[in-house]
């Protein structure tokens, strides 16, 4: 028992893999041990909390397995569980075609597969049309130089190769087979890999020791007619070169006039130097050191033809001798080889790339202590300027595969370098900021190259590489429409890209003004920057100038008030009197006094935005990033009101999923809509679906399946709604009431109801009540990995939209395009609803 005088509050979050421990305490004891047994997992978490002057030494938190006296490192246990659970490994194979019927089997295999084989016999290039080869890369190793582990063998290297495969898929949607070959003889390995050419569209060599890696890659490039890329060499070289170009731009130095010194002369280091030379760095300005010291003319020990290219005529024999006056230090060797005293000898504003992992050649803190003017890059993620190969290889292969390149040449590498360097100078995206928190992400000394999770990498690099392949004559399937190609890549990054394309195009042509009620919110500001860049609208922000200016600076956004957007501060806006008086005239019979009207129009940004829209000062509005949906909706109901003839407002959400794009209504407004309201909502939603260039296929969903339940209120009203739709909109392709599986599967539907008017898969799902709609939408969004757009408010007299606090920056951009595309003097009501213009409101 603990002393009752001890007051301690411990809160912990326990995950099967991860552990976080938070505490608030006032303690006078020296040591406390807490143990917690978690369910049936047999895991005991032992927290040894050591106190000194009543402070927790939170570095001494230990994790052990029950019954195990050893206490492995927390990261080790976490990593092992990651690779082991819930099933071993990090890869699986998923079919891309259905295989549910005898006909599917006949198409996938015998006899249908023979037709695809015959087409490839006619023309080998047809393999790209009928197989996955054009999107399949082999990640291949013999396990002779695995990470920092050395020659651990091919089998032990498999976790690394699987990891590489995951990165290819995650960042560029490239499929991978990892192949670990138990062969150390270079010629035998060359023969083995070359025989795999019919399987793959490209080969990524990995973790093969030098100098064999040079021999193997060179031979395979000569023998194979597909891209062969040794990432340890060229991936590193490309990212290093991009960092060098950016670093020299920051310090205003010329690549032709600087001195570079390396520590390390392995495959990666030499590849970096070779690429820098092609970019303009003179060979005579490069000095190489390795374990034997400086690479100089006449040296015989530890030499090979690859490093001999950089042998210099010099009396210097050590790194300390040669570092004086160096503008760049490039370390691809071992931790601690560069000393602070050496850094002092370097030229002004030196660029130090200390890339040894996990311990760099010199720690950034040591550099800054003696050279505050230095710019530093490492291979670590916990410091700025991480040189990470993932910035390169997925997108390099994406571009090469998409044009059927026969090799990856120097022109393609240079294009990749320039694309990475250029992207570093653009504003960081919201996804980058969310992944990396409050790190400085503006181009400069601490941001030379993009972050690995920057979603623009693929759109920037892949087209540049593809074009370089075409220009250099190695593309067998040239791209004819680069804009369409970029749209396809954007669709992979933002799965909402394709469906939003027609809406974006209409928005660009409309040139409308959109007011953002929460104009000080960081997500809103980030979205507005992209809205300006895309030319989607003229943004109007509600906010305090000093707050907006502060956050623009914090986010590193280049947009400025008046020039790029309008900033409205209601406390100094001359229109305030007009706004509150108009608001009072609208709400005085709702019990709102003049003083209350003034207060609302001083303090409630949604009411202000709605008044601006009402009086024509803007063309559409977006609110809801903060606060409750229905509080925002109430202002819209009061100020904007419903369009003529509309009985009630409703919302529609869009989900883009692997199985297709689905529109769901009503997810936010009507708790238990009548048959009349459901029919009205269906017609309005169908009209919205058409705005996205999609023909609506509508299912009225229910627990009843074509009359299986005739006595329940929801089933009855869905049948009544179908009758109303048949009268008012006979051209709509709509059916119901039905189960969700019948709506999504024509086979299931026709088995139950062969005379259905609905063909194919439904894309507009009308729910019987708010519970069904909201639960379905949020469940599909998470379990189906869906990208959502919305909610789109339907039925208002003017284009006003209430989003939800969980909306992302990309969601705000999409909703801006939707708002602008719908912005008209008054929302046009579909003619089918004109008949209901006398319905009570």
N, C-alpha and C positions, 0 to 999 in steps of 0.2 A: 504494500500500500504506500502511496505517496503521502508525504506530509500534507495535511489538509491546509496548512498555511501557504502551500505552493499553489500559485495560480498560473495555469498554463492552458493555452488554447492551441490545439494542433489541428490543422485542416490538411487533408491530403487527398489527392486524386490518384486513383490506382487504375492502371490500364494493363492488360495482359503483357504489354511490352514496356511501356514507358512509366515513369514514376516522377511525380512532382511533389514537393513538400514545402508547404508554406507555414509559417508560424508567427505567433505574436506571444511574447512571454515577458514575465518578470520573475527571475529565478535566482535563488541564492545557493543552490546545490552545484556541485562540480560536474557530475555525470548522471545522466538519466538514460536508460535503455527502454525503448518501446518496441514491442513485437506485435505484428498484426498478421493473422492467418486469413488468407483470401479464399473463401469458398472451398472447392475441391481441387484447386490448382496445386496445393502443396507448396505454396510459396510463402516464405516468411520474410517480411521486410523488417530489418533491424536498423533502427535509427540510433546511432550513438551521438548524442548531442553534448559536445564539450563546451564548457562555458569559461570565459575569461573576462572578468569584470562584467559579468551578467550578459555577455554577448555570445551568440551561438556561433560555433565553428561549423558552418553548414557545409564545409568541404568534406567533413567526416560523416557522410551518410553511406551506409553500407547495405548491399543487397546480397542475400545468399539464398540458396535453395535449401528447403527443409531437409535436415538430415545430412547435409554436406558441410563438412568442417571448413572447406575452402571458401574463400570469399572472392570470387572473380571480379574483375573490373566491371563496373556498371555498363560501360559502353560495349564491352565484349559480350556480356549476357544479352543485352538488348539486340546487338547485331545478330547473334546466333538465333535468337527467337524470331527475328525478322525473316531470316532465311529459312527457318524451319516451319513456321506457323503461318496460316492455318493448314497449308500443305507444303511439303519441301520444294525449294526452288522458287524462281521468280518468273517463270514462263509457262505458257500453255499454248495449245494450238486450237483455234476456233474456226469452224467452217464459215465460209462467206455465202454459201448457197443453202437453200432448204434441203433437207433429206428426211422428209416425213412420209412420203408415199412411194408406191412402187414406181410411179413415173419419175419421181425425183431420182430414184436409184438408177433407173435406165438412162437418165440424162447425165448423172454424175459419173457413172461407170459404164459398164457394158450394157447395150451396144453404143449409146450416144457418144461416149468419150472418143470413139474411133474417128468421128468426123473432125474433132479438134486436132487429133494426131495427123490426119491427112492434110489439113490446112498448113500445119507446121512443116510437113514434108515438102509441100509446094514452095513455101517461103519461110525460112527460119525466123524472119522478123515477126511472123505471126505468133510466135511464142509470147510476145508482149500483149497480144490481144486475147489469147485463150488460156494463159497460165499466169501465175503470180510472179514469174521470174523477174519481170521488169521492176518489181517492188521488193525484191528479196536480196538481202545482203548476207554473205557468209562472214562471220566474225571468227577468225582462225588464229590459233596459237599452237606452239609446242611447249609452252610453259617454261621457257628458259630465262625469262626476265620479268617476273610477275610483280608489279608494283615495287615495293621495297623489299619483297620477300625473296627475290632472286630466282634461282632455277629450281622451283618447287615441283616441276613436272606438270604434264598436261592435265591429269585428273584433278589435282589440287587447284588448278587455274580455272576450273569450270565456273565457280561462283562469280569470278571477275568477268568472264565472257558473258554469262547470263546478265550480269549488271549492264554490260555494254549494250546488249540486245534491248534491254528495257529502256535505255536512254534513246536509242534509235527510234523506238516506237513512241515513246512519250513526246519527244521533241519534234519528230518529223514524220510520224506515221509510216515508218519503214519496217517491214517485217524482217526478222533475222533468224537464221539457224546458227547457233554457236557450235563450232567444230574444234575439238581439242585433239590434236594429232600427236601420238607418241612416237616422235621421230626427231632426232637431233642432227642427222646428217643433212646439210643444206640441199644437196641435189635430190635426195629422196623426198624431202619435204616439198621442193619445187614441183617434182613430178606428181606428187599426191594432190597438191592444190590445183595444179593446172588441169587435172582430169575432172575437176568439179565444175568446170566452166559451164556445161549445159544446165546446171542447177541454178546458178546465181546471175543476178544483174550486176553485181559488184562484189569485191572482196576487200574486207577490212582486216589487215594483218595486225596482230596485237601481241605485245609482250614477248617479242623474240629478241634475243640478245645481239649486241653488236660484236664484231662487224658482220656476222652472218645475215642480219636483217637487211643490210644494204645489198648483199649478193642475191638474197631471196627475192626481194622486191624488184630489183632490176630485171632478173630473169623472168619473173611472172609478168611484168609489164610488157616484156618483149614477146612472150608466148601467148598471152591471153588478149582477147578483143573486148574485154570489159574493164571498168575501172578497178585498179588495184591500188590501195592506199594504206600505207603503214602509218597509223595514227600517232604512234609514239614519236615518230619523226615529224611528219608534215602537219598533223593537227596542232602539236605544240608550236611548230614553227609559225603557222598562220596566226595563232592568237598572240604569240610573242611579237611578231612583226606588227600586228595591229596596235599593240600596247606601245611599241617603240615609235610608230608614226604619230600616235596621239601624244605621247610624252614629249617628243621633239616639238610638236606644235605648241604645247603648253609653255615650254621653256624657250621657244623661238630659236631653235637650232636647225641647221641644215644637215640632212643625212649624209651628204657628200663630204662634210667637213668635220665630222665628229670621230672620236676614238672610242672603240669598244674593246673591252677585255672580258674574257669568259673564264669561269671556273667550271671545268668539265669539258670533255671532248667526245662524249658518246653520241649515239645516233640522233638524239633530240637536239643536242647543242649544235652539231654540225649541220643538221637540217635547218635550224634557225639561221645560222650564218649564211648558208647557201641561198635561202630565200631573201635575206636582207641584202645580199649582193645583187640579186636580180632587181631589187627595189632601188638600187643606186648607191649602196654603201661600198666604198672602195675596199678591195681585199687587203691592200697595204695598211688600212686603218684598223684592222682586226687583229687582236693578239689573243692567242688561245693558251690556256694552262690546263693541266690535268694532274694526275697523281705524281707524274715524273717532273712536274714543273712547267716552264714555258716551252711551247712548241716553237723551236728555232731552227734555222737552216743548219743542217749538219747533224741534228740530233738523230740517234739511231735506236735508242731504247723506247719501247712502248709506242712505236710509230706504225702507221698504216697509210695507204695512199689517200684515204679520205681526209685525215687531219693534216697530211703533208701539204695540202693546198694552202694551208694557213700558216705554214712555217715562215717566220720572219727573220731577217738579218738583224740580230740584237744581242747585246751582252747580258740582258736581263735573264734571270733563271728562275725567279719565283714570282708568285702573285704580288707579293709586297714590292718587288722591284718594278713591275710593269704597270701597276695601277695608277701611278702618278699622272695626273692630267687627263685621266679617262673620263669621258662624258657618260658612258654607259657601262655598267657591270651586269653581265648576264651569267647567273649561276644556275647550273643544272648538274650539281655535284653532290655535296654533303653539307650537313648542318655545321655552322660555326666556322667555315673556312675564311670568310671575310671578316676582318677585325675593324673595330672602330678607328684605329690609327690609320688603316688603309683608306677608309672612307674620307678622312680628313684631307688626303692627298689628291682626291679627285677634282675635276674641273667644277666650275660654278654650276649650280642647279643640276647635280648629277641624277641620272635615271638608274635606279638600282632594281634589277629584277632578280630577286633571291628566291628561286623556284624549287629548291630542294624541299621534299615533304617527308615527314611532318614538320621537321625543324629546318627553317630556311638557313641559307649561308650566313645571314645575319638577321637578327630580329629587328623589326621596324622601330621599336623603342630605342634600340642602340644607335640606329642611324640618326634618328631625330635629335638625340642627345648631343651629337657632334656636328650634324649638318642639317639644320632646320630647313634649308632650301632644297633638300633632296626630295625626289619623287620615288615612291617605293611600290613595287608590285611583288606579290608572293603567290604561292600555289594554294594558300589557305583561304578558307571561307570566312574566317573571323577577322580578316584585315581587308582594307580597301584594295581594289585592283587585283582580284583573284584571276590568275591566268589558268583558265579551265578549258580543256579540249572540247567540252560539250558545246562551247560557243561555235565550234567549227564543224566537226565531222557529221552530225546528223543533217545539217543543211547543205554541206558540200555534196554529200551523197544524194540528197533530195534533188538538187539541181542536175547532177550528173545522170541520175536514173531517168529523170523526166524527159531528157532529150536523147536517151539511149547512147550516152557517150561511150566511146571505146577506150578512153583513158582519162585520168585526171592529170592535166598538164600544168605547166607553169602559169599560163594565162589564167586558168581557172583558179589557181591558188592566189594569184595576185588580186583577182576580182573578189575573192573571199576576204582577203586582208582589208581591202579598201571598203568593202561593205560593212565589216565589223567596226572599223575606225569611224566611218561616217555615222553609224547608228549611235555611237557613244556621244555624239554631239547633239542628238535629238533629245527632246524632253522624255524622261522616263515615263513608262506607262503606269497605270494604276495597279496592274497585277504585280509589276516589279516592286512598287512601293509597299503593297500589302505583304509581299514575301520577305522584304528586307527591312521593314520597320522604318525607323527614323534616320537611317544612314543617308549621308549626302550623296545624291545621285545626279548632280549637275556636272557637266563636262569640266574637268580640271584635274588638279594634282591627285585627287582621291577618287576620280571616276574617269579612268582612261579608256576602259572597255566596258561593253554592256554586261549586265548580269545574265546568268544562264536562263533565268525564268522570264526574260523579256520576250513577250509573244511576237514581237516584230522581227526577231532574228530570221525566222523562216521566210517571211515575206521579203526581207531585204537581201538575204544571202542567196537563197535558192535561185531566184531569177537572174542575179548577177553571175552566178556560176554557170547557169544554163546558157546565158547569152555569150559568155566567154567561150564555152564549148562550141557553140554554133559559129562564132566568129573565127575560131581557130581550126575549124574543119573537122572536129572529132564527134559531132552530133549526128546520129543516124535517124533521129526522129525530131527534127527541128520544131520548135514552138512557133506557131504562126500568129497567135493572138496573146501577147504578153499580159494585157489587161485581164483577159479571161483566166489566164494562168494564175495571176496574183489573186483574183477572186476565189479561185479554187483553194489556194493556200490559206487565204483569209478564212475560208469556210472551215478548214481544219482547226485553225487557231480559235476562232470565234464561230462555233457551229451555227450561230444565228446569221452568219454572213450571207448565205445564199438567199434565204427567205427575205432578208431585209433589203436585198439589192434594189428591187423595184421601188420600194418605199424610200430608200436613200436617194434614188434618182429623181423621184418626184419632189422630195424635200429640197434638193439642190436647185431645182427649177423654180420653186415657189418663192424663195427669198422672203420668208416670213420672220416675224419677231416672236420669240418665245421668252416668257418671263419665268424665272426659277424663284419660287417663293423662299427657299432656303439658300440664298445666294452666298452665304458665308461658309456653308458646309464644304469640306475638302473634296468629297466625292463629286459634288456639283461642280466645283472649280475645275477639277481634273476632266470631267466630262465636257464642260464648256470649252476647254482648250481644244479638245478633239473635234467638237462641233464646229468651231471656228476653222480648224485645219481642213475639215471635210467640206466646209462651205454649206452646212445643212441649214443654218439659220443665223439671224442676228440676235445673239443672246441679250437678255435684260436680266440683271441680277438685283435682287432686293438685299440690301445689307449696308453695314456701316463701312465707309471707305477705309478707315484705318485698319479694321479687322480683315477686310478683303485684301488689302495691300500686304499686310503681314503674312497672310496665308499664301498668297501668290509667291512671295519671296521664299517662304518655307518649302513650298512644293517645287520651286524652281521653274515655274511656268512663265512663259514669255509674254502672254497676253496682257494688255493694258486697257484700263477704262477709256471710254470715248473712242479710242482708236479701233479696238477690237470688239468691245461690248459696251452696253449702257449700264450704268450703276445707279440705282434709285435708292436714296436715303429718305424715307418718308418724313423724317424729322426736319428736313430742310427743303422738301419738295413743294413747289408752288401749287401743285394740284391737290394738296391735302384737303383744303376746304371743299373742293368739288367732290372729292372721294367720300368724305364722311357724310356730307349732306345727301349725296345720292344713296349711299348705304342706308342712311336713316329713313329716307323716303321709301325704300324697299322694305324695311324691317319694322317701321313704327307700329304697324298693326300686329306685330309679333311681340310687342311689349318692350321694344328697344327705345330708350330715351335718347335725346341728343347727346348727353354727356357719355352715355354708354357707347353710342355710335362713334364718338371721337376716340374713346379709349380703345375700342376694337381696331379702328383704323390706324392707331398709333402702335399697337402692340402685336397684332396678329398678321403675320406675313401672308398667310393664305387668303385672308379677306382682302388684303391690299392687292395681291395678284389678281384675284377674281374681279375686283373693281377695275383694274387696268384693262382686263379683258372685256369686261362689260362695256366700258366706255370707248373701246377701240384703240387704246394706247398700245396694245400688243395684239397678236393674232392667236396665241394659244398660251397655255400655262401648264406648269408641272409643279406639284407640291407633294409632300408626304414623306420625304426622306427622314423626317423627325416627327414623332408624335403618332397619335392614333388615327387610323384610316377614317373612321366615321366622324371624327371631329373636323377633319379637312373636308369630308364630303358634305357636311352640314352647311358650310359656307358656300359651297358650289350650288347646293340645292337652293339656298336662299337668294344668292346673288345672280347666278347664271340661269338657274332653272332648267326645266325640261324643254326639249324641242317641241314645236307645235304637233299635237296629235300623239305624243308619246305618253304612255301611261305611267311608266316607272323607269328609273335609271337601272343600269346593270353593268357588269364588268365581264371582260373576256381576257383570259390568259392564254399565252402560246407556250407550248413545250416542244422544243426540238430535241428529238431522241434518236438513238440508232435505228429504232423501228419506224421512224417517220416523224412528221410534224403534225401536232394536234392542237386544236383550239378548244378551250374548255370554258363553259359559261354555266352559271354565274358564280364566281368564286368569292365575291366580297359583299354584295349589297342585299339582295332579296332573300330573306330567311326561308320563307315558304311561299314562293310565287304561285299565282293562280294559273289556270290553263291559258287565260287571256294574256297574262304577262309572259308566260313561256313562249307562246306563239309570237308575240311581239319581239321578244329578245332573240328568238331564233332568226327572224327576218333581218333584224339589225346586225346580228353577228355574221350572218351569211354575207351581208353587204361588206362588212369589214374584211372577211376572209378574201373576198375578191380584190380588195385593195392590195393584197400581197401577191396577186397574180395567180391565185389558187382557186380552182373550182370547188365550192363547198359541197361536201358529201356529209349529210347530217344524220345523226342518230339521237333519238330521244331515249335516254337511258332510264332504266327502272329495275326494281327487283323482280318485276313481272316480265316474262318473255313472250311477246305476241299473244297476250291473253291468258297466260297461265295463272295469273291472279286477277280476278275481276272485281274483288270486293274491297280493295285497299284504296285509300284516298290518293296516294301518289301515283299508283298505276292508272287510276281513273282519270286524273288530270292530264297525264301524259297522252292518253288516248284522245282526250278532248282537244288537247293542243294539236295533235296530228290532224284532226278534222278541221280545225280552224286554219291550219297551214294549207290544207288541200283547197280550201275556199279562197284564201287570200293570196297565196303564192304557189299556184299549181305547178309552176316550172321548177320549183326547188326539188332537188334529189334528197328526200327526207323519208325516214322510216322509223317506226317505233310502235309501241314501247318495247324495249329489248334489253337483254343483258349486255354487259360491256364486252364479253368475249364474242358475242354475235356481231357487235358493232365493228370489232377489229378484225374478225375473221369471216370472210365471205363463205368459206366452206362450212363453218359452224352455222352461220345464218341461213344458208340455203337448205341445209339439212332440216332445219326447224320450220322455215318459212320460205319455200321455193319461189313464191310470187313477190318477193320483196322488191320494192322500187329502188332500193339502195344497191349499187354495184360496187364491188371492190371494198376497200377499207374506208371506214368513216374517218373524216378528219375534223369534223366539228361535233363535239360531244356536248349535248345539252342535258344538264343535270336536273333532277326533280326538286332539289332544295339546296340551301347554302351548305349544309353539312356535307352532303355527298360531293359537291363541287370542290369545296376547300380541301377536304380530306384527300380526294382523288388527286388533285393538282399537287399538293405538297408531298404526297406519297410517291407519285410518279417522278417528281422532280429529284428526289433523293435516291430512291431505289433504281430508277431508270437512268440516272446520270444525266437528266435532262437540263438543257439550257432554256431558261424561261424569259419571256418578253411580256411585259405588262405589270399590273393590270391596265387594260385599256377601258376607260370609262365610256359607256355607250348610252346614248339617249339624251345627253346634255345639249342645251341650245347652242353652246359654243365649245370649241375643243379644249376642255379642261381635263387634266388627268391627275389622279391621286395614286402615287406609287406607294410602295411599302418600305419601311425602314431597312429591310434587308437587301434592297436593290443595290446592284454593283454599278461601277462607273460605266461599264459596257451596257448595262441595262438602261442607264440614264441616256446614253447616246442613242440607243435604239428607240426609247420612248420619245426622245426629241424628234427623231425622224417621223415617227408615227404621228405625233402632235402636229408637225408642220404639214405632213401630207394630208391631214384632215382639216387644216385650217382654211375656212371659208367665211364669208360674211355671216352666214348661219349654216349650221349643219343641215345638209339636205336629207330629208326623211324619205326612205324608199316609198315609191308610189303605192306599194301594197298596203302601206299603213295609213294612207290618206283616208281610207274608209273609216278608220277609228278616230278621226279627228275630234269627234264629239264625245269621246269617252271621258268619264270623270277623271280628274287629276288627283 
